[in-house]
Amino acid sequence: MVHFLHPGLSPRTIVPPDARKDVLGFLVVQEDASPYSLVNICLNVLIANLEKLCSERSDGTLCLPEHWCFPQELADRFVWLMTRQGKLTDRTASIFQSNRMKLKLVNIQKAKISTAAFLKAFCHHKLIELDATAVHTDLSIPDILSGLCSNSWIQENLRRLILDSTSIPRDSRLLFFGQLTGLRVLSVFNVCFRSEDLANVSQLPKLESLDISNTLVTNISALLTCKDRLKSLTMHYLKCLTMTKPQILAVIRELKCLLHLDISDHGQLRSDLAFHLLQQKDILPNIESLDISGSNYITDGAVELFIQQRPAMQFVGLLATDAGYSDFFSAKKGLRVAGGANISQISEALSCYRNRSCFMKEALYRLFTETFSTQITMPAILKLVAVGMRSHPLDLPVQFTASACALNLTRQGLARGMPVRLLSEVTCLLFKALKTFPHYQQLQKNCLLSLTNSRILMDVPFDRFDAAKFVMRWLGKHESPKMQAMAVSITSILALQLSPEQIAQLKEEVFMAVKELLAIVKQKTAENLDDVTLLFTLKALWNLTEQSPAVCRHFIENQGLAIFIQVLETFSETAIQSKVLGLLNNVVEVKELFPKLITEDMVKHISSLLHSKDLEVSYLAAGIIAHLTSDKQPWISCDLQRTALLQDLYATIQKWPSSSCKMTALVTYRSFKAFFPLLGNFSQPEVQLWALWAMYHVCSKNPSKYCKMLVEEEGLQLVCDIREHSEADPQAQQIAASIVDDFKMYFINYQRPSLC
């Protein structure tokens, strides 16, 4: 039955009811933990390059090359992927006009195409299924029916038609389904579908499954016309019914072939129809599935008795009722329950009600309560949360509760057990919710809490540029210390993951963030508070200034140097000192800022930290001195001081252990280009020595990354020049030779034939 089908299962797949949960959970984990299928990869590439691969017709629409031919299953998937990515438009739908595309199962949910495009692209194919849920208003139900009925083959063979939430013009009268004589499954959920339309549909000779939920139907007596063939009837939230309860039950009593009945109700209506149905003994003798979620006066006893009298029952919907809590429901084999009593019932509810926001909210709320302190990784449940978020992007209660559930399911170490692709999907949905509801602070707090997860920020693919843009904008808008701390920590990690070009594109947001971050540093310093927020703030500033001269200038212009000098005077912790010095290393790479950096306080503190017992602090202080002293011009009035600094630098480097030693924290670089002026400075071997020591150090830690970088940026030749230069410092020559010799195999892999 359609009601039981899962997207991951073929309609032909038969799954024992008691094994269904395990199978679906396995499918979710398997799908999200596996590589993308080769078919999907190829089709996605094709979709991304349609404009390049297609020719253009005179009317501006696209046409595939003549020799291209798609098998039916591939063509169906192609339509579905285009639709899901929002790429199915009047211009692109035209590629399906050709007879070389063999379509049967067409899904155009939410597509923005016109009637003309629909007629040309799809109505000449031999369709057996069409899902046109919530298509754009330019394509109405009368137009869809007219197009389908223009093809005699479709009239006789179309088996399944889904028109949920699709528009009908106000001046439209009767909907003519009568010509679709092969139709077995019809869904018109949330459509202006009236009693006279029901009378028309009920005469379809092969109709077996009908969904008239949330329509304008006032009388269901017409269903008696198809009582001997109707197997599935869904009429959730029939708010316009004018029939009495006995009249409704009299009709249902005659539908003896029904295997599935859904009379669930919206929370606002709270009907007691289900209560009266459960009291009937001579009704629905063959029923296998009954959904009465959201109904009033439902008790465990009444439901138990009803099920015991109908041994074929495999499913009952009890969400938002007072039933489902007795042991009977968990003890009865083969019975699935969509309810709120436990995680199994909630999972079933999330799966069944993915398209009903009223029940999705309820199920998510129950899930939040159930998983508040969970220590179990549940990827199948997280997948259902993602489905709910994707299905209701504009529903604030759904997005808010789903974000809280996502937080519960990924907190602490739980994210490590989740498939990366699933975490990627959830993360993208969280950012979408953040942008959709920018003023709902509690939702933002839930989303940001989820994003502070190191597994997500470090390993999961998502649009980091877009994320950084939003988080940095948000950073300056809120004053809550906890939320500020979250935004700072996210910014500190995202900043490292953005390229210098991306940082430049985010100039406005970055400048605002730097100003806000400096204010936090200033406040923490004044309060003498060296908490985790201060560390993340310093790290964020360090990462934002790397290879970004404009950001470095903005840092100086906003009294950043004075603030950082104050930090060094206030805190002696090496973790703080290393982050301050790391940022200043970025700033001293901008030569035009030298005059503003060579101050008495700056020189005093850096000279002192050069002798730190912590190797990383000493190394970073040495880097600042190497850059500042590499140019004589700014030191004209204090050359003796510069000479003393160089001598001190040289002596300090002699005391360091091997350049392959470990520092307390890993020093990383995006580029070696800032080192090149130092390598070419043969008149000052001290700065050469520091640059070579630094290069050898990072190459020894990550040779595949840094040896490749050294070759691609053409820095290897500079190292070779030092090794061969007759006037080079012997120790500099020795380190240069070690770089070339120790990593020779890596250089051969990345270098053109000539190796120095």
Secondary structure, 3 states (H helix, E strand, C coil): CHHHCCCCCCCCCCCCHHHHHHHHHHHHHHHHHCCCCHHHHHHHHHHHCHHHHCEECCCCCEECCCCCCECHHHHHHHHHHHHHCCCCCHHHHHHHCCCCECCCEEECCCCCCCHHHHHHHHCCCCCCEEECCCCCCCCCHHHHHHHHHCCHHHHHHCCEEECCCCCCCCCCCCCCCCCCCCCCEEECCCCCCCHHHHHHHCCCCCCCEEECCCCCCCCCHHHHHHCCCCCEEECCCCCCCCCCHHHHHHHHHHCCCCCEEECCCCCCCCCCHHHHHHCCCCCCCCCCEEECCCCCCCCHHHHHHHHHCCCCCCEEECCCCCCCCCCHHHHCCCCEEECCCCHHHHHHHHHHCCCCHHHHHHHHHHHHHHCCCCCCCCHHHHHHHHHHHHHCCCCHHHHHHHHHHHHHHHCCCHHHHCCHHHHHHHHHHHHHHHHHCCCCHHHHHHHHHHHCCHHHHHHCCCCHHHHHHHHHHHHCCCCCHHHHHHHHHHHHHHHHHCCHHHHHHCHHHHHHHHHHHHHHHHHHHHCCCCCHHHHHHHHHHHHHHCCCHHHHHHHHHCCHHHHHHHHHHHCCCHHHHHHHHHHHHHHCCCHHHHHHHCCHHHHHHHHHHCCCCCHHHHHHHHHHHHHHHCCCHHHHHHHHHHHHHHHHHHHHHHHCCCCCCCCCCCCCCCCCHHHHHHHCCCCCHHHHHHHHHHHHHHHHHCHHHHHHHHHHCCCHHHHHHHHHCCCCCHHHHHHHHHHHHHCHHHHHHHCCCCCC
